[in-house]
Amino acid sequence: MVGSALLAAAVAAGLSGCMSGDPAAAPGETASGEASVSASASAVDPAEAAKQERIAAAQERYTEYFEIMARYSKKSENPFPELRDGGYLGDADFQSGQQSYWQRLTDDKVKQVGDGRIISFSEVEYDGDPLDDEIAGHRIRMKVCIDNTDFDLLEPDGRSIVTDDAPAKGLASVVMQGQSTGLWSVREDGATGVAC
């Protein structure tokens, strides 16, 4: 969602730069008659365009993962089955850690109140050839700035389990991994303790 919106905005900005502003010019041509669309297309690096498209898809998948966790956590329910079955969880180690974490929170009846919110993605690195037909084995490393100002995790007696030293707006270190299904899965997701 967030990634797609950013990509759409970038595409829209790029297209608006191709507009002539001369009502006498034919569509797709400047006043001098040169085809501006051709000039723009030749300036686009196919590898960079493919990389940005894949990064946007991975960011969208991370946003979905984040929203699924919140939906279940607000009801003190376990999101693990949906995350696993939807292909949101990467390798076996990460799946095992997530299963244990969510089972413990569910058993302890911990409930989320308020919402965390993804503010931005930064320090994005793409590992793999973006022109490959398949994304299996490709990785995207990124920092995700999350606003937890209105977020808390409460035990049944109302006590918070969120540590006092956690920044209200903090960076998570995330690794997304491409799967043979063509989907991006979360391979690593951890708080850094660094404010953003």
C-alpha positions in Angstrom: 0.0 0.0 0.0 2.5 2.6 1.1 5.1 1.4 -1.4 2.5 1.3 -4.2 1.4 4.9 -3.4 5.0 6.1 -3.5 5.6 4.3 -6.8 2.4 5.8 -8.3 3.4 9.3 -7.1 6.8 8.9 -8.7 5.3 7.6 -12.0 2.8 10.5 -12.0 5.6 13.0 -11.3 7.6 11.5 -14.1 4.7 11.7 -16.6 3.8 15.2 -15.7 7.4 16.2 -16.5 6.7 15.0 -20.1 3.8 17.4 -20.7 4.6 20.1 -23.3 2.5 23.0 -22.0 2.1 24.0 -25.7 -1.5 23.4 -26.7 -0.4 23.3 -30.4 1.9 20.4 -29.9 0.6 16.9 -30.6 0.1 14.6 -27.6 3.5 13.2 -26.6 5.5 15.9 -28.5 7.1 19.1 -27.4 6.6 22.4 -29.3 9.7 21.5 -31.4 8.0 18.3 -32.5 10.4 15.9 -30.6 8.8 12.9 -29.1 9.2 13.5 -25.3 7.9 10.1 -24.4 10.7 8.4 -26.4 13.3 10.6 -24.8 12.0 9.8 -21.3 11.8 6.1 -22.0 15.4 6.0 -23.2 16.6 7.8 -20.0 15.0 5.1 -17.8 17.4 2.4 -16.6 15.5 -0.9 -16.9 17.4 -2.4 -14.0 16.7 0.5 -11.7 13.0 0.6 -12.7 12.7 -3.1 -12.0 14.5 -2.7 -8.7 12.2 0.1 -7.6 9.1 -1.9 -8.6 10.3 -4.9 -6.5 11.2 -2.7 -3.5 7.7 -1.2 -3.7 6.1 -4.7 -3.7 8.3 -5.7 -0.7 7.3 -2.6 1.2 3.6 -3.3 0.4 4.0 -6.8 1.8 5.7 -5.6 4.9 2.8 -3.1 5.4 0.3 -5.9 5.1 2.2 -8.0 7.6 2.3 -5.1 10.0 -1.5 -4.6 9.7 -2.3 -8.3 10.1 -0.3 -8.4 13.4 -2.2 -5.3 14.7 -5.6 -6.7 13.8 -5.1 -9.9 15.8 -3.1 -8.2 18.6 -6.0 -5.8 19.4 -8.2 -8.9 20.0 -5.5 -10.7 22.0 -5.5 -13.4 19.2 -2.6 -15.2 17.5 -1.9 -13.9 13.9 0.7 -16.7 13.2 -1.5 -19.0 11.2 -2.6 -16.2 8.8 1.0 -14.9 8.5 2.3 -18.4 7.8 -0.4 -19.4 5.4 -0.2 -16.0 3.6 3.5 -16.5 2.9 4.4 -13.4 5.0 7.0 -15.3 7.1 10.4 -16.2 5.6 12.7 -18.9 6.7 12.0 -21.7 9.3 13.9 -19.9 12.1 12.0 -16.7 11.7 8.7 -18.7 11.6 9.6 -20.6 14.7 10.5 -17.4 16.6 7.2 -15.7 15.5 5.2 -18.8 16.5 6.7 -18.8 20.0 6.3 -15.1 20.4 2.7 -14.9 19.4 1.7 -18.0 21.4 3.3 -16.5 24.5 1.4 -13.2 24.1 -1.9 -15.0 23.4 -1.4 -17.4 26.4 -0.7 -14.3 28.6 -3.8 -12.5 27.1 -1.7 -9.5 26.2 -3.7 -7.0 24.2 -2.7 -4.2 21.9 -4.2 -0.8 22.5 -3.8 2.1 20.0 -2.0 1.8 16.8 1.6 1.8 15.6 2.0 3.5 12.2 4.7 3.1 9.5 6.1 6.5 8.8 8.8 5.7 6.2 11.2 3.3 4.7 14.9 4.2 4.5 18.4 2.8 3.9 17.0 0.4 1.3 19.4 -2.1 -0.2 18.6 -4.6 -2.9 20.6 -7.9 -3.1 20.0 -9.7 -6.4 19.7 -9.0 -10.1 16.5 -7.0 -10.5 16.3 -8.1 -14.1 16.0 -11.8 -13.1 12.6 -13.3 -14.0 12.4 -14.8 -10.5 12.9 -13.1 -7.2 13.6 -16.3 -5.2 16.6 -15.7 -3.0 16.7 -12.0 -3.6 16.8 -9.8 -0.4 15.8 -6.3 0.4 17.3 -4.8 3.6 15.7 -1.6 4.9 15.0 0.4 8.0 11.4 1.1 8.8 10.4 4.1 11.0 7.4 3.2 13.1 5.5 5.7 15.2 4.4 4.0 18.4 3.2 7.2 20.2 -0.3 5.8 20.6 0.6 2.1 20.9 0.9 -0.1 23.9 0.7 -3.8 24.9 -1.2 -4.5 28.1 -1.5 -7.5 30.3 -5.0 -8.3 31.6 -4.3 -6.3 34.8 -3.6 -3.2 32.7 0.2 -3.2 33.1 2.2 -2.4 30.0 4.9 -4.8 28.8 6.5 -2.1 26.5 9.8 -1.0 28.0 10.1 2.6 29.2 13.3 3.1 27.1 11.7 2.2 23.8 11.6 5.3 21.6 8.1 6.6 20.7 9.2 6.7 17.1 11.8 4.0 16.5 13.6 2.2 13.7 13.0 -1.5 12.9 15.6 -3.4 10.9 13.8 -5.5 8.3 15.0 -8.0 5.7 12.5 -9.1 3.1 13.2 -12.2 1.0 11.9 -13.2 -2.4 10.2 -16.5 -2.6 9.6 -18.9 -5.6 5.9 -18.0 -5.4 6.8 -14.5 -6.5 5.9 -13.1 -3.1 8.1 -11.2 -0.6 8.3 -12.6 2.9 9.7 -11.1 6.1 13.0 -12.8 7.0 14.1 -10.5 9.8 12.2 -7.8 11.8 13.6 -6.4 14.9 13.6 -3.1 16.8 16.9 -1.3 16.8 16.2 0.9 19.8 17.2 3.9 17.7 14.8 6.8 17.4 13.7 8.1 14.0 
